[in-house]
Amino acid sequence: MEDMKDIQWFPGHMAKTRRQIAKSLSLVDAVAELLDARLPVSSRNPELKQLTGRKPRLIILNKADMADPNVTGQWVQYYKQQGFAVITVDSKNGKGVKQFAPALRELLKPQLEKYAAKGMKGRPIRVMILGIPNVGKSSLINRLAGGKRAKAEDRAGVTRTQQWIKTTDGVELLDTPGVLWPKLDDQDAAVRLAMTGAVRDDILDKEALAARLLTYLHTGYPQALSDRYKIAADVEEEGFVLLEHMARNRGMLLPGGVPNTERAAIALLDEFRAAKLGRISLEKP
Ligand code: G4P
């Protein structure tokens, strides 16, 4: 999905996406909404509920391998209490992906019973995956497809139609996921998305972004900062001062011993995105 990464969401594009999703929705029994387990609120598309109407919805907290497991557990409880079906997965390594079909069967139990009563017992469950760019839609589809991913027809004169990918347990996936626009009008959400690299980080300068991340980590995950950057858990500093601290502790200095905060910011963001600071959640219920 490289080409999806730099999509600029403009009104015309959004209208087209809405139409395409509405069309695909008529073909499926349920939608699987893919969220980033580290930031389940900010990685949610603001219009999804309106777009999907009353279609049964499974929430998938993806990238669970990078999120704080305690906080992810709290999110699962939170969504369950709101009546959602929810599973946590790591689509990169395939962990948790086995829960997909059983969770859908549970979610669609009333419909499946109706079908069975009408003698349509072997009817497959059809699902589409929806989510913002970079949340892991292709990774999940590839995992669920188990290598036997549907190929597009490339013979001349054959129109490319949407195809179904057979997964386990009678579940079929629409091969093209719905790519939704992220919540960029909310500044705090946009900043958290930028921290994870889900959106381009030029919405804020790197040093400002890194300073905000350090302030958050210093409060929420002080051990991670002391382990990796030797920033003591009890220093009463925040933001840019912490970034200077980090640069000095890492020996990132400019002539004259001035801390190179630009280099430190890039290092912090890279290392955070590569989960080198451990499993960290940016939002708690
Ligand atoms: P998209 O279709 O929603 O746009 O997302 P895609 O699957 O392309 O995934 C975006 C990036 O997130 C990829 O990394 C992918 O490997 C990673 N990713 C997806 N799911 C998970 C997960 O559950 N855990 C972890 N740790 N990473 C995940 P990339 O850096 O763009 O590519 P690559 O380095 O993996 O090749």
Residues whose N, C-alpha, C, O or C-beta is under 5 A from the ligand:
A	BS01	G4P	M1 N62 K63 A64 D65 V89 D90 S91 K92 I132 P133 N134 V135 G136 K137 S138 S139
